[in-house]
Amino acid sequence: MTMTRGNLFILSAPSGAGKSSLIKALLEKQANIKVSVSHTTRAPRPGENNGEHYHFVNVEEFKALIEKGDFFEWAQVFENYYGTSKQAIEDQLNNGIDVFLDIDWQGARQVRELMPDVKTVFILPPSRSELEKRLNNRGQDSQEVIAGRMAEAKSESSHYNEFDYVIVNDDFNTALTELEHIVVAARLQTTAQQIRHKDLITQLLA
């Protein structure tokens, strides 16, 4: 069996839709998947570690990386910057690892221009009231911040139709299964399978 290049996935969602929880659960179920660790200028949240959840940098450092062309994509969200390292992504894909990018629709557009074969997934909450409830239950943000996130959620969600797949995260286990099926389907595409099973196909067609 020949190793194939990994698949690149984008997972986008409004804050509170359950994107991070879905990725974490997927990593526990599926081997050979990594989540790209993005750079950001925002402050760490409780429990977040530098280099594990994000590479935390200041604005000056971030802009210097932009100037050097180090980012696969980057975007400004609220008052903060987020970016994805080019080299880290390429290294993982070339080693046959499937990579998930946790980025917004702006970043997704940039990546799609560079890599048209990227698989894009958008996560929707089951309702606005449920989304607001989830944001409140996190206990991380003030009411002012939550109001801002709710307004941003409407803007984010309006771009759902730019994505290949849409998952409504009402029941978590159902949403996780649907996401897992997308990953498996990508691995079974003919272009990947004809490389992975080159020897078998040669024998069968001899």
Buried (B, 14 or more C-beta within 10 A) or exposed (E): EEEBBBBBBBBBBBBBBBBBBBBEBBEEEBEEBBBBBBBBBBEEEEEEEEEEBBBBBEEEEBBEBEEEEBBBBBBEBEEEBBBBBBEBBBEBBEEBBBBBBBBBBBBBBBBBEEEEEBBBBBBBBBEEEBBBEBBEEEEEBEEEEBEBBBEBBEEBBEBBEEBBBEBBBEEEEEBBEBBBEBBEEBBEEEEBBEBBBEEEEEEEEE
